[in-house]
Every structure is written in C-alpha cells, then in structure tokens.
Amino acid sequence: MVKKTEANYCLKKNNTFGINVKCNTLLRVNSENDIFQVLNSNNFNKDDFLILGGGSNILFTKNFDGSIIKNEIKGIEIIQECEEYISVKVGAGENWHDLVLWSVKKNLSGIENLALIPGNVGAAPIQNIGAYGAEVKDVIVKVCAISIKDITLKQYLNKHCNFEYRDSIFKHQLKNKVIITHVIFQLSKKPNLNTTYNGIIEEIEKQNVEITTKSIFNAVIKIRSEKLPDPKVIGNCGSFFKNPIISLKKFESIEKKFPEIINYKTKDGKIKIAAAWMIESCGWKGYRSGDAGVHSNQSLVLVNYGRSTGNEILELSKEIIKSVKQKFDITLIPEVNII
Ligand SMILES: Cc1cc2nc3c(=O)[nH]c(=O)nc-3n(C[C@H](O)[C@H](O)[C@H](O)COP(=O)(O)OP(=O)(O)OC[C@H]3O[C@@H](n4cnc5c(N)ncnc54)[C@H](O)[C@@H]3O)c2cc1C
C-alpha cells in the first residue's frame, strides 16, 4: 500500500547532507503495484517528481515542489543456483550494506569490497557504485524497472546499461524515465577475491589473517571507518566530485608542471587523476565558510557542519571547480546529483 506523508514534508533526515528542505508529498512505495498505483493516479505529475533511495548521493538546493517517490521495495531472493554461482534478485529498497553483509555471511563473493557504501540497492546501478578496486557492474546481471511514460515493466541487461566509471544509462537517456524496482546480481560461490587496492592487503597483513571474502569485508570496513566522515556525525555525500579521466597527451603536459600529481592508468590507456590531490593542492583541505566546508582529512568530501544550505555547498563546489580549472586546466564533474 502506498504510504503518503503530510504536505510540506521535511527531508532533513532523508538526505545524508542533512539539508533542511521540504517537498510537497513523500510517497512510500513497497511493491511494483504501489508504483503502478502512483503512476496511474490523476494527481501524479510525470514532469515534477523525484525518486529517492537513501539520499546519500543527492544535494537539495531548494524545496522540492513536487512529489517524491521513496522506493522501499524489500526482499533478497535466490532465483538460480549452480555449482559456481547464485543469482539473487534484490528489492531496490534494501539497504546496500545489508546486502553485502548477507552475501558475506553466506560466503558468497563479489561485493565484499563495496561494504559500507551508504544508500539502497536501487541506486547502486545508477552511478555504478565502486570502491577499493571493485565496481558493482561486474556482478549485475540485469536491472528491473518500471517505465514512467508507458507504465510497464522493463528489464535492462548488463550490456544495455552502458556502465562506465560512476556512470550508466540511468544517469543519461533513462534519467527520470524509469523507477528501478529490483536488481539481479550474480555472486560467486568460489572465492573470487579482489585485492587490487594495496590498502586491503596491508590491512589484512596487519590483522595476520588469511585473505578471504570475510577478511576483505572487514578490512574495507576498517579502512572506510578511519577515512570517511560518518554522515550521522557530519553531513556529507561521500566524494562530491568524480576523479577526472584525461588523455595521456594532456596528462604528460600537466605532469611537466606538477610531477607529483597523483594518477592511475585506466584499462583503455587513459589517465585517472586523483581529484582530492588537485583540490588539496589548491588549498581547499579543511576550508570552512559558515557551515559549508571541505573535510579536513578528505578533500573530495564536502561537508555540512550543521546549518548549511544546499546552495552554500553548491557555491563552494563551484569555487573549487574554478580554482582546479585555473591551476590544472581540468574541469571537475560532480558525482552527487544536484536537485
Ligand atoms: C559517507 C559516504 C560514502 C560514500 N562512498 C561511496 C563509494 O565508496 N562509492 C560510491 O560509488 N558511492 C559512494 N557514496 C555515494 C552513495 O552512497 C551511492 O551513490 C549510493 O548508491 C546512493 O544510494 P541512495 O539510495 O542513497 O541514492 P539517492 O541519493 O537516494 O539517489 C541517487 C540518485 O539515484 C536516483 N534513484 C535512487 N533510487 C532510484 C530508483 N529506485 N530508481 C530510479 N532512480 C533512483 C535518485 O533520483 C538520484 O538521482 C558515498 C556516500 C556517502 C554519504
């Protein structure tokens, strides 16, 4: 059943930046039928709505003058099993970390490096969440959704999702066109361990344990808890910007001026630059103006110390983009969805 909240609903607790904004109505849906009901209703304005998961990748810059659909579809269901793999269909409203925990408890491998990423399962394919050498695209079989225009069920196979670094078709052609209801993942019954990120091995060696799905999971949790600010303590959305990917030619000319620039080679011969390093070298680390700021340990994370408005954080992000552009001739792109 669709649960409708009162008019002028306060969203402060529904976004991890903790921005104090309101929306006209918040509709909590927990089944495909609920979504059909909302989309078929005469009151629903298809041009003025927002789908919300855990609110951990959204910056509200104003009150939202429309309806918000909060996807709360639950369920973790094994739909196929063979000697090597299981396929699992997960409701978009399941908490992402709870799914990781479920898989590790069942000794299934594939998402342990993505432990402790806030938010819900339905948003995971949208920006192809990634961390510590892993990306969710590598375990997604298909994404199930409801098309808003024709109010029908759709399925998008992995190869049709155009997954890239923090990107997918759901951020472009399908933005605001579909509501993701379920994601189907394939997880490995045999350990398929990813230790490409050096810090994981270092952490496991410190703990003097074997490299297993569980020890990777624990190492990731330890590293993340030490490195990233907890949104319950200080409002933030994790990395505010993507790490820019540039051509080798452009990189070589920048490297001449800044030999210490932190960079990584990508599989297709391009260069990924650490945005945090550039932001820090422009002097932003620990900067604060009113209640908007740049975290003192993680320059990629913009924070709300309490009463910042979304616009103050947006203005700060624009200043950062401007100074990085001036110094390095690279334009930072926000990873966070600005509303
Ligand atoms: C402390 C912290 C650390 C983080 N670390 C990482 C990290 O390591 N790696 C990483 O990739 N991300 C990271 N993030 C960002 C964030 O956790 C992910 O992007 C997450 O997937 C967002 O999920 P959500 O449910 O909160 O999405 P929301 O913020 O609610 O929504 C994000 C976008 O998806 C849309 N959307 C949400 N659900 C649906 C749906 N069911 N159907 C259609 N559209 C939908 C929304 O309209 C919005 O545009 C971090 C965030 C925080 C706060």
The ligand as an SDF file (V2000), in Angstrom:
LIG
                    3D

 53 58  0  0  0  0  0  0  0  0999 V2000
   29.8860    8.5950    3.5350 C   0  0  0  0  0  0  0  0  0  0  0  0
   29.5870    8.2260    2.1010 C   0  0  0  0  0  0  0  0  0  0  0  0
   30.4520    7.4000    1.4120 C   0  0  0  0  0  0  0  0  0  0  0  0
   30.1830    7.0490    0.0720 C   0  0  0  0  0  0  0  0  0  0  0  0
   31.0630    6.2200   -0.5620 N   0  0  0  0  0  0  0  0  0  0  0  0
   30.8110    5.8480   -1.8430 C   0  0  0  0  0  0  0  0  0  0  0  0
   31.7160    4.9540   -2.5060 C   0  0  0  0  0  0  0  0  0  0  0  0
   32.6990    4.4950   -1.9490 O   0  0  0  0  0  0  0  0  0  0  0  0
   31.4240    4.6210   -3.7930 N   0  0  0  0  0  0  0  0  0  0  0  0
   30.3150    5.0950   -4.4390 C   0  0  0  0  0  0  0  0  0  0  0  0
   30.1200    4.7220   -5.6170 O   0  0  0  0  0  0  0  0  0  0  0  0
   29.4430    5.9250   -3.8230 N   0  0  0  0  0  0  0  0  0  0  0  0
   29.6650    6.3080   -2.5520 C   0  0  0  0  0  0  0  0  0  0  0  0
   28.7990    7.1630   -1.9100 N   0  0  0  0  0  0  0  0  0  0  0  0
   27.6360    7.6890   -2.6300 C   0  0  0  0  0  0  0  0  0  0  0  0
   26.3220    6.8870   -2.3920 C   0  0  0  0  0  0  0  0  0  0  0  0
   26.4330    6.0900   -1.2560 O   0  0  0  0  0  0  0  0  0  0  0  0
   25.9540    6.0000   -3.5890 C   0  0  0  0  0  0  0  0  0  0  0  0
   25.8670    6.7690   -4.7680 O   0  0  0  0  0  0  0  0  0  0  0  0
   24.6260    5.2690   -3.3820 C   0  0  0  0  0  0  0  0  0  0  0  0
   24.4490    4.3220   -4.4030 O   0  0  0  0  0  0  0  0  0  0  0  0
   23.4300    6.2170   -3.3500 C   0  0  0  0  0  0  0  0  0  0  0  0
   22.3040    5.4540   -2.9490 O   0  0  0  0  0  0  0  0  0  0  0  0
   20.9920    6.1400   -2.3860 P   0  0  0  0  0  0  0  0  0  0  0  0
   19.9620    5.0810   -2.2380 O   0  0  0  0  0  0  0  0  0  0  0  0
   21.3160    6.9350   -1.1880 O   0  0  0  0  0  0  0  0  0  0  0  0
   20.6200    7.0820   -3.6140 O   0  0  0  0  0  0  0  0  0  0  0  0
   19.9040    8.5180   -3.5620 P   0  0  0  0  0  0  0  0  0  0  0  0
   20.8920    9.5310   -3.0830 O   0  0  0  0  0  0  0  0  0  0  0  0
   18.6200    8.4360   -2.8620 O   0  0  0  0  0  0  0  0  0  0  0  0
   19.6520    8.7460   -5.1210 O   0  0  0  0  0  0  0  0  0  0  0  0
   20.7360    8.8970   -6.0230 C   0  0  0  0  0  0  0  0  0  0  0  0
   20.1580    9.1030   -7.4390 C   0  0  0  0  0  0  0  0  0  0  0  0
   19.5210    7.9230   -7.8760 O   0  0  0  0  0  0  0  0  0  0  0  0
   18.1240    8.1470   -8.1470 C   0  0  0  0  0  0  0  0  0  0  0  0
   17.4200    6.9600   -7.6350 N   0  0  0  0  0  0  0  0  0  0  0  0
   17.5270    6.4230   -6.4030 C   0  0  0  0  0  0  0  0  0  0  0  0
   16.8180    5.2810   -6.3190 N   0  0  0  0  0  0  0  0  0  0  0  0
   16.2570    5.0780   -7.5440 C   0  0  0  0  0  0  0  0  0  0  0  0
   15.4060    4.0700   -8.0930 C   0  0  0  0  0  0  0  0  0  0  0  0
   14.9670    3.0290   -7.3700 N   0  0  0  0  0  0  0  0  0  0  0  0
   15.0310    4.1800   -9.3950 N   0  0  0  0  0  0  0  0  0  0  0  0
   15.4450    5.2340  -10.1540 C   0  0  0  0  0  0  0  0  0  0  0  0
   16.2330    6.2210   -9.6820 N   0  0  0  0  0  0  0  0  0  0  0  0
   16.6440    6.1510   -8.3840 C   0  0  0  0  0  0  0  0  0  0  0  0
   17.7790    9.4360   -7.4190 C   0  0  0  0  0  0  0  0  0  0  0  0
   16.7160   10.1280   -8.0600 O   0  0  0  0  0  0  0  0  0  0  0  0
   19.0950   10.1930   -7.5250 C   0  0  0  0  0  0  0  0  0  0  0  0
   19.2150   10.8390   -8.7700 O   0  0  0  0  0  0  0  0  0  0  0  0
   29.0250    7.5430   -0.5700 C   0  0  0  0  0  0  0  0  0  0  0  0
   28.1280    8.3600    0.1330 C   0  0  0  0  0  0  0  0  0  0  0  0
   28.4030    8.6980    1.4700 C   0  0  0  0  0  0  0  0  0  0  0  0
   27.4180    9.5310    2.2270 C   0  0  0  0  0  0  0  0  0  0  0  0
  1  2  1  0
  2  3  1  0
  2 52  2  0
  3  4  2  0
  4  5  1  0
  4 50  1  0
  5  6  2  0
  6  7  1  0
  6 13  1  0
  7  8  2  0
  7  9  1  0
  9 10  1  0
 10 11  2  0
 10 12  1  0
 12 13  2  0
 13 14  1  0
 14 15  1  0
 14 50  1  0
 15 16  1  0
 16 17  1  0
 16 18  1  0
 18 19  1  0
 18 20  1  0
 20 21  1  0
 20 22  1  0
 22 23  1  0
 23 24  1  0
 24 25  2  0
 24 26  1  0
 24 27  1  0
 27 28  1  0
 28 29  2  0
 28 30  1  0
 28 31  1  0
 31 32  1  0
 32 33  1  0
 33 34  1  0
 33 48  1  0
 34 35  1  0
 35 36  1  0
 35 46  1  0
 36 37  1  0
 36 45  1  0
 37 38  2  0
 38 39  1  0
 39 40  1  0
 39 45  2  0
 40 41  1  0
 40 42  2  0
 42 43  1  0
 43 44  2  0
 44 45  1  0
 46 47  1  0
 46 48  1  0
 48 49  1  0
 50 51  2  0
 51 52  1  0
 52 53  1  0
M  END
$$$$
